[in-house]
Every structure is written in C-alpha cells, then in structure tokens.
Amino acid sequence: MTTLAPPPAPAQEGRHRADIPPVSRARRLFLGAPEDPRWARPALWAILLLATALYAWNLSSLTGNTFYDAAVYSGTKSWKAFFFGALDSGSFITVDKPPFALWVMGLSARAFGYGTWQLMLPMVAVGTGSVALLYRLVKRDFGVVAGTVAALVLTLTPITVAINRDTNPDPILVFLMLLGAAALLKAVRTGRLLPLVWSAVAIGFAFNTKMMQAYVVLPAFFLVYLWATDLSLGRRIRNLAVGTVALVVSSAWWMVVVDLIPASSRPYIGGSTDNTVWDLVIGYNGFGRIFGASSSVGSAGNGASFGGTAGLYRMFNEIMGGQISWLIPFAAIALAGGLVLRGRAPRTDARRAALMLWGGWFVLHFLTFSLAEGTFHPYYVTAMAPGIAALAGAGGVMLYNAFREGSAARWGWVLPAAVAASTVWAVVLLQRVSGSGTVYTVAEVVAGLGGALAVTGLLVGRFMKRQKLIGFAALAAIVALLAGPAAYSVSAATTASTNGTNPTAGPSTGGGMGGMGGGGQRPSGSAPSGTKSGSGSTPSGGFPGGSSSSSSGSSSSSSGQSMGQPPTGTGSSSSGSSSSGRSTSEAGQMGGGGGMGGGSQVTSEMITYLKKHQDGATWLVAVATDQTASSIILESGQPVISMGGWSGSDNAMTLAKLKSLVKAGKLHYIMVSSDGGQGTNSEIAAWVKKHGTAVKSSAYSSGSSTSSTSSSSTSTSSGLYRLDASDVS
C-alpha cells in the first residue's frame, strides 16, 4: 500500500559530523539515510540529473545576455573592471547591477578561459544546487515524499529552466536566497545566533547580486524567526538586531567602498542619476521597479513591462501564465490547508514555521511581481519558484495525509479541489498554445485525463476506503499537474534559439514588450583577442533590434549569423557567406541616447577598420548604449565606451570628459546619429560633428576603395567620426 510517512525524527541532530565515519557519510550521500525508503535517494539523483540535463543541454549553443557576457569578458582583462562590474575593461561605466554574479562567472572564465560553457558552468551548478537544497529543506520538516515533489516541481518550472540557461544573475540570486532560508530555519530550530547571522550574510550577498529584489523575502524571514524560535522575546529581538547588523554590513560593503572612491578614479555607475550606487539601490533597482518612477530608466524603459500589465492577474496572463502559474492554485490551497492543519500546534512548531516561510516567500513575490509598475521581465519570477515548489511538496503531502486518514470530514474535498483547480488551469494554459506543437497537445491530454482520473480516484478511494487507490490517484495527480510544465521545460532546453536578454520557455503566446532588447546573434569566427585557445566558443547574445526567436523549434538566421559561435574580431566572412553590410548592432532601439549613435549601424567591417586605426587609444570607439557597446566588445575584444548606459539616458559622458579623453589620446572614434537629440547628448553630438572628421562608409565597406569620393548616402552616413588631440581647443 502506498503511504506517505511522516519525516523521521532527527535522531542525530546533536551528533557532530566528525563523529560520523567517512564510509557512513559516503553511504548516506549516495544511498540516503538508513531510515529513508530505498527509492528516495535514487529518485533524488534522477531529479538532479534531469535538472542538469535541462539546464546544460546543448551547452555550446546557449544564448547568453550579451550585456553581462561583455562585462564578464572585460573583468577577465582587468581586475579593476572585475571589481566594479564595469562593462568595458577600460572601466568607463558599470553595468546596472552589483557585480557578485559577474564575479562568479568571471572567476570561472579566468580559471578555464572565456567561452560559453565557462560562463554557463556556474549557472548550471547553482541551478542544480538550488534543487538539491530545496529538497533537503523540505524533506527535513515534511519527509522524503514532500522533498522529492518539491525538487521535481522546481526542476520543471519553465521559467527556471529558461533562466538557468542564461547569463542573467537570477540563478545565483535564487541559490543565495535558499542558503539564507536554510540558515534561518536552522536558527529557528536550534535557537543559536550564528545560523541567523549566516542567513543575513547570504541575503547580503544576494543583495550584491540583484539589489532590492533580494529583500523581498525579508518580512517572512523576520516574522518566522520572531514567531517560532524557542527563545524569550527579548533574546529573539536581540538576535534579530544582530542579524540586521550582519545584513546591513554584508549588503552595503561594496556600495560604501565604491561610493567613497572619487568619481574620477572609478567607472560611472550605470543606471544611476548621480553616479552613486546608493541612487541605483533606491531608484533604478529599488523603488523604481515597484512604482515605475525611476527617471534613470529612460523613456523606453520607465515602467516598460515585458510581462504584461501590472495587476493581480499578471501571473496568469498570456505572457506569464505558462512560465510560472501552473501550480499557483494548488500552492495557494495547500498553504491555507497546511496552516489550518497546524492551527493548534505549539508556537515553536517546526512545520508551521516552515509553512510560514515558504508561504511568505510565495505571497510576497507574487504581490511584488504582480503589482510592480516599473521595468519587469518574465524571468524575474524564477525567484518565486522555490516557494511554489515547497508548498506543492509540503502542503500537498499534508493535505494527502489528512485526506487519506479521514480524520475530519472537511478534508474530503480539499485535496481533490486543489488537484481539480490546477488541472483546469493547466488545460487552459495548454489551450492557449494549441497547435504550437505535438508536445503541447500530448501534455494537454495527459493533464486533462490524468487530472480527471486523479480526482475520481481520490474521491472513490476515500469513500470506499481503498488506500492503494488513493496512492495511485496521488501519483496520477503529480503526473497530470507536471505535464504542462514539463512540455514547456523541454522546449526551453531544446529550442535552437532564445532571447538572451529576455529568456522565456515554451511557445510565444504574447509579446508585451518582450521583443525589445535581444534575439540576434554575433557573426561566427575566432574568439576575442586574449581569450584562451580552445577555451570554448564565446557566448552569443541578443542585439538590440534583433528578431526575437523564442518559439519552440525556431532558429535564428539573422544576417546569416550563426548562433553560439564566437565573434570574429576580424570582420571576415564565415561559412562562405559574406559579412559585408551585416549589422553587428543597431543602437538606439531601446532608447534615444540623445543623438549619440542612436540610429547608426556597426558592422564587422567597421570594427576591423576601427581596430586597424585605433592608434594606441584605450577605447576602440564610443557609442550610445550598453547594448551596442557590449556587442562590439565581444566582437572586437577591445574596450568600448557606452556613453549613455542601458537606455542611452545615463549622464556618463559629458562634453568636458569627452574632450579630455580625446586630448589624452585615449579615444579617437565616436558614433553619433544623424537625428537630433536633447540636452548634454545633443551638445556632444553637435560638437563631434563640428570638430570631428566624418569617416565615410566607403572607407571600410567591402569592395570599396578607402579613397572613394562617392556621394551616395551609403558612403557618407556611417555616423562614425574621428577626433584627435588637435581637434580639441
């Protein structure tokens, strides 16, 4: 008969690891604890293998975020750029996030050489590690079955699969938050101060990965510790005060160090309005994300939602529904049911404390992401996935045990209702993508029929007191509810091309603003100068203005470029196709940039020309935005200035600064557009056009002589200008 046993008593809670023989530790690692069912550890290893396969499948062709790829590459060339998280190795401007995730990827690239698998290795590792960690946390309080279900749900969460195959910082953020949860639960269980301090430190490192998003879980952390720890109220408050100090120190140390360094001795803080990290914390990466009021985001990004309109329905709309919402109905019912079941337990009850933690994790993220009016990408919600997965496992097992035991009549409908609600929602989600592929049709059939059989089996088994039937019905429910997420996850793992800037799983069901900011790839060829030979292909990423190809089975062939191949750095053609006139990047697609290269095209041939005529300058060229600069950095292997940050609206470049760089011989080439512009950017563009020498496109275009005097627009409107020290008055 299938049973879901309660978690084993922690018999060896106080036993030091050093007291356990090495052979015993190895046996527990591979075979599990002696009190666990025989199937438990093989099931865990199978789930971890599945997670690794999904996250690392076809590793060499994974599409990373060009923005972060370029920053990691720059960090491998300069320790200064590494520390600050600068976009370029000349350290002119930073990316718009703190650098911890860049450090992790950068250390991997420094150790193994710069390339696709070297950058993806940490992401796959922390993705799989998060699954293992969640299993351990849920298993401890709710048993093997709950831990196994939670691990499987997290593994098959579609948006989690998509983001773990990317170089955005979110996988590292999630892992650090889970480490914080693990330490917090240990602090609650033991009453010791040190685990609480380590929990705070983990969240502090998460803050240095993605700033204020790391703090979303803090209200739940504080509440759980204050409520459930078996200490006097005074000691709980004192310990929380100490933990808060640890949180502040571990969060703020990098910010304080950077802001204390004179602005002239460090890069401009990308995304800020006043060149300070503090402004980035409370504005662009803080309240600006919630209220959409950060002026530093720019007109195209101020409140730009890639996930649909803000509101409580956002997680269920056509864009977000298939990414995260499959088990939200089940998780919500399981949370409510689980708390009711533990209603009369003591204040220090470990299970209720865990339910409060995971429920708070889920609810806080749900409300934050649903109601956020600032810039919002679908992949942010991967941070909500551990809460949903834990509730599905822990709450599901609690509902199952109450239903099977029949201790109260009211539980005769709660579990079947939870299964029925999520089954209906799964069918709705799969109906939205009807016709997108056989895998989704099969998933719809499995979800519908499996869910119906599960609900029927649960009810019949309950009324006929057939425990074995109830067990089989529960297994059918798991299969039915995970069929849809599995289809999306397999699609995310096997799709030939994804949007590195805004990765999603499954077929396209609604664009929102998601087409902006990525999709195209760089030309293939040799890696940037300075990378280790044979170290792997350079990660490909999305170019602004490129076509987004995130649908299942699609492949990008924009401009004849090959996905997953390293950039040329030479401008030569590859695979027999000419790169003449191919656009490596189209600036200004995400923001005006005030006329600083806002509408110009950068080709491989232009980059070859710039490298040939760099003449000892620190920076190869100055362009409008981070997107354009990052693409050229990865193509050329040389530092490139982004004058306006991500959207082109940062005040990173002033006319005085530009003049000083030109006069010192550190910069010779500037890209400006033919359109106008406003403010300082317009002033820079006007000065460059007045004092610089325009470089005709015929100077580098294939088949044209460098001395061409053609008056056609294609030979004169490149937007590239040359400036030398003599041009500065």
Helices and strands as residue ranges (DSSP letters): G 17-19, H 22-31, H 40-56, G 59-61, H 66-77, H 79-84, H 100-112, H 116-142, H 144-155, H 158-164, H 170-190, H 193-210, G 211-217, H 218-228, H 233-260, G 263-265, H 277-282, I 283-287, H 288-291, G 295-297, G 314-316, H 321-324, H 328-341, H 350-371, G 378-384, H 385-405, H 411-432, H 438-464, H 467-494, G 558-560, E 583-586, G 593-595, E 601-603, H 604-612, E 622-623, H 626-636, E 641-642, H 655-663, E 669-671, H 679-691, E 693-695, G 697-699, G 713-715, E 720-722, G 725-727
